[in-house]
Amino acid sequence: MKNHDLLTRSVNAVWHPCTQMKQHENLPLLPIARGQGAWLYDYEGKRYLDAVSSWWVNLFGHSNARINDALKDQLGRLEHVMLAGFTHEPVVQLSERLSRLTGLGHAFYGSDGASATEIALKMSFHFWRNSGRHQKTEFVSLQNSYHGETIGALSVTDVALFKDTYAPMLRQSLQVPSPDGRLAAPGETPDAHAVRCAEALEKHLQAHHDETAALILEPLVQGAAGMGMYSPLYLKLARALCDQFGVHLIADEIAVGFGRTGTMFGCEQAGIRPDFICLSKGITGGYLPLSAVLTTDTVYQAFYDDRIVRGFLHSHSYTGNALACRAALATLDIFEQDDVLTQNRQKATQLTEALSGVATSPRVKNFRHLGMIWAFEVETTDPQFSRNFYQAALQLGLILRPIGNTVYFMPPYILGEEEMALLADGVHHLIDRFTPRSSG
Ligand SMILES: Cc1ncc(COP(=O)(O)O)c(C=O)c1O
C-alpha cells in the first residue's frame, strides 16, 4: 500500500469528520499504517509525533502492550452483550472503580462524548419532571463552551462555526460569561475574573432558577474554545450557586478527565462534586469509543419506581460494550500501577522547561499550562494560520492542530525526553517561521 493510493480511496469513500471535504483537493489526508507509543507511521515509513493524542483520547500511546493484552484476553471471553437485561464483569468492575474515583454512582454508558452530554441533559430534565418540577426544562452553559455535535449537545455548545447552521434545529439554551483567563479585563487576576463571572451566573440563576434544570460546564479548561483555562474558584462558586438555587451542575470532563489537568478529574481542584459527571475520550486510553455518566444517589432514586415511565429509558445498542470496558479497566490499572499523576507532574515540569523559549517569544501570547495541556496564541496576520501551521508541523513530523491562532499540545502521557525536545524545538522553529520579526 502506498500513501497516495489510500488517500485517494479515502476521499472517494469516506466522509471525514469536521472537514470541508473540498479542502482535501489541496490538503492531503495523512494515511496512517500503524502507531507505536507517541508516534504514528505512514505507509512510506515517515513518522509523526501525535502531540494532540488523536483528538485528546490517547493517554498511554498507540499499541500499548498492556491495553493490547487486556483486549486480547477479553476477546477470548466476551466481545459484547446487550446491557438491558444482561450484565458482565468488565462493566460492573468499571462502574465500581469509576464510582470510587468520582464519588458518584450508577454509571450509565454511551459511546462518544456527545452521547454522554445527551444522557446527562436528559437525566437532569427527567429528574426534575419526576420530582414534580415540570417547569425546570432549560439549560445554561458557558460562553464559548463545547459539549459535542449531536442536537442536544450542540444546543448547549457555543461555537458559532459548529452551531449556527443548525440553529433552527436546536433548542435554545442560555450562555453566561466564561471565566476563561484570556477574557479577563486588563489587570484583572484570574480569581477576580472568576468572581465577576460567578456574579453574572448568580444574576442569571436569580432570574431563571425556576425554569433551569442544570448548568453544564467543562471544568478548568474550555478545550474547543482554544484551551481557555480558568481558576478553580469559578467551579467552587458555581457549585455553591447551583446548590443555593436548586440547579444541577453537570461537569463535562470528557476532555479534561483522566489526569489531563493534573488531577484525575478537574473538579477535584475545586474540591467540589458535580451532580453529573460526563466521561469519555481518555477513558479507554484512546482505544475504543466509550462514555459514561455518573450521578448522585438522589438523582438515581428519583427514577427508581414501579412506574416504567419514571425510569431512564435511554439506550444505545453498544452501551457498556465489554471490550471498551476492558480497555478502560486496563487504562485505570496503568494509572494505579505507574502512579501516573505523580509521573505526569515531573513530565509536565520537563516539557514546560523545554518550552521556555516558546513561552518568552515576543510573538507568543498567553502561554499557559495546566497538567498535561499547554497552549498559547501566536500573533499572526495569516488568515489560514491554523491550516498552514498544521501542514508545516507535519513536515517536521509533528501533529499539531491549532484552533484559530491557538497552538496547543495535549500529548500522550508517555512522552520521553527526546520527544519533548523534538516537540519544543520544532514548535519554536515554526513560530519563528510563521512570525518573522520585522526588520529595523
Ligand atoms: C468537553 C467536550 N465535551 C464533549 C465532546 C464531544 O465528544 P465526542 O467528540 O466524543 O462526541 C468533546 C469533544 O471534543 C469535548 O471536548
The ligand as a Gaussian input file, in Angstrom:
#p B3LYP/6-31G(d) Opt

LIG

0 1
 C      -15.641000      18.976000      26.535000
 C      -16.152000      18.094000      25.441000
 N      -17.395000      17.603000      25.536000
 C      -17.890000      16.784000      24.593000
 C      -17.143000      16.424000      23.498000
 C      -17.724000      15.528000      22.464000
 O      -17.103000      14.275000      22.464000
 P      -17.179000      13.350000      21.177000
 O      -16.405000      14.040000      20.098000
 O      -16.564000      12.065000      21.605000
 O      -18.630000      13.211000      20.826000
 C      -15.840000      16.931000      23.363000
 C      -15.033000      16.601000      22.187000
 O      -14.027000      17.229000      21.892000
 C      -15.331000      17.796000      24.354000
 O      -14.107000      18.334000      24.270000

